[in-house]
Amino acid sequence: MRFLLAEDDDYLARALAQGLGSRGYAVDAARSGKEAIQALSDSEYDLLILDLGLPEVDGSQILRLLRERGSTLPVIIITARDAVQDRIAGLDLGANDYLTKPFDFGELEARIRAILRKNVWGNRMEIHCGLLRFVLNTKEVFVGGEVCEFTPRESAVLEMLLSRAGRLVPKKALVEHLASWEEAPSDNAMEIVIHRLRRKLCTAGVEISTVRGFGYLLRESQ
């Protein structure tokens, strides 16, 4: 999953990006409202974590603009504005959740999981495909009851393929999905990740097909 973090506090932004990155999420950071708007125009994200007190363009204006454009991007507001009327206003503008500073990182992570579980996975706690079982909260993968170990990049690619199981996932979308990792993957690097996934999932009752020139398709083996 790829997130945009719009937060102007450098210390908090770095801490959140590092923490979320260690959980297997790819995170882009914007330090101002204008940077956030530009990032949202240039890239696709699975979640926006939005501070309201951004310089140049206030976070509430960004949220209003998103919803006026018909965007369904999930948004979690993180802010020092803790008055009841502020929380009501933020939620009424279209935020999916509202968290006041200071907050515990574990709570933010749990709220992220809850939003993604609803918006991406239809409120399921586990995903089953063939003999593969993917646990959403822990990102553990089991094949025939045995734990299967993956690198963070392999896990991220598998999660995206599973979220669209039975449908074509463009290679470009996968590359962009991982583009904020320290080393942006090339087309060749993506093929290596897919090759490793196929090897590790060879007994899982699933197959990852390559559609030349387009992308990849994960489905149960025939």
Secondary structure, DSSP 8 states (H G I E B T S, - for coil): -EEEEE---HHHHHHHHHHHHHTT-EEEEESSHHHHHHHHHHS--SEEEEESS-SSS-HHHHHHHHHHTT----EEEEES---HHHHHHHHHHT-SEEEESS--HHHHHHHHHHHHHHHTTTT-SEEEETTEEEETTT--EEETTEEE---HHHHHHHHHHHHTTTSEEEHHHHHHHTTTSSS---HHHHHHHHHHHHHHTTTTTEEEEEETTTEEEEEE--
